[in-house]
Amino acid sequence: MRKCPEDKKKYEEEKKCLDECYPEQFEYNNICYDDCPNDKYKLFNNRNICVDSIPENYYLDSNDDIYKECYYTCKKCYKEGNENNNNCKECQNNYIFVDEPNIPSQNCYPKCD
């Protein structure tokens, strides 16, 4: 297969160039894969991509074996979070855990000045 134009993604399985990888595929170095190469990690960041290493604010979703971003207050997390339950292991720099009754212990809150 010839090289694809710079604005296209290469998909060797079907020997063609695509505008974007199919939704169930993973992109790595402008190539569309049905699964990531062996030494790469599956990551979802607005689309499926393959990465060399996992950013620290991502967790492994065991439902589909894809790394996904933690709630924005978390530096590290256990699983997907939301406003009511962040599921943080560690907070971002300008956030802290609050040890108070009736406040979820895995939620990170903005630091006061």
N, C-alpha and C positions, 0 to 999 in steps of 0.2 A: 504494500500500500504506500502510495506517495504521502508526503508530509501534508498535514492539514494547514489551512491558512491560520494565521495567528489568532484570529477571533473565533476559531472553532475548536471543539474538543475531539480528540481521536478516539474512535471505538473500534478496536481491532476485530472483535468477535464478528461484527457484521461488515467489517471492512469499509467503514464510512466515517465521515466527519459530521459532528452534531453541533448545533448551537449551544446546547446544554446537555449534560448527562441525563439519562432517564431518572425519574424520581427515586427508584429503588437502587440505583447505582451509586458508586463512590468515585470521586474524582481525585486524581493524584498526578501532579506534573502535567496538567492539561490532557490527561488520558482518562477515559471512562472505564471503570472496572465493575464487574458483577460482584466482586468481593475484593477487599484490599489485598495487596501483596503480603506474603507471609510475615515480614518483619515490620509491618505498618499497623497502626491502630485505626479503628473505625470511629469517626467523630461526627457529631451533628452540630453544625454551626450555621443555621439558616438553610443548610443543604448538607448532604452526605459528602464527607471528604475523608481521605486517608492522611494520616500524619505520622511523623517520625517519633514524636513523643507527646505525651498527654499534658495539656496545660493544667496547672494546679487547681483551678476552679471548675473542674469537670469531674463527674462521677460515672461509673459504669452502670448503665441501665441493664439489669439482668434479663429483662423481657426480650430485648433484641440485640444484646451484646454490643451496643453502641454507646460511646462516651457522650454525655450531654452536659450542658452548662448548669452549674449550681445557681440557686437564687442569687441575685446581685449583691446581697449583703455578706455572702459567704466567700471565704478564701478557699475552704475545703468543705465538702458536704457528704452526707450519707446517701442522699437520694434527692429527687426533684423536690423543690420547695415552693412555697407561695407566701403571701403576705402574713397569713395566720400561722404558718408552720414552715419556717425557713429550712429546717433539717441541716443546720450547719454543724460542722466539726470544729471549724475555726472561722473567726470573723475577718472581714476585710479590715484594713488599717484604721479607718475612721469609724468602725463599729465595734461594739462590745456585747458580751453576754450580760444579762441582768439577772442577778440571783434574788428573785422576789417570788413570794407565793402567788399562784394563779397566773404566772407568766411562763410560757413554754421555755424550757431550759435550752433548746436548740435554736432559739431566735436571736439574731444580732440586731442591736439597736444603735442609732447614731450616738456618738460620744458627745457629751456636753462640753462647751468651751470652758 
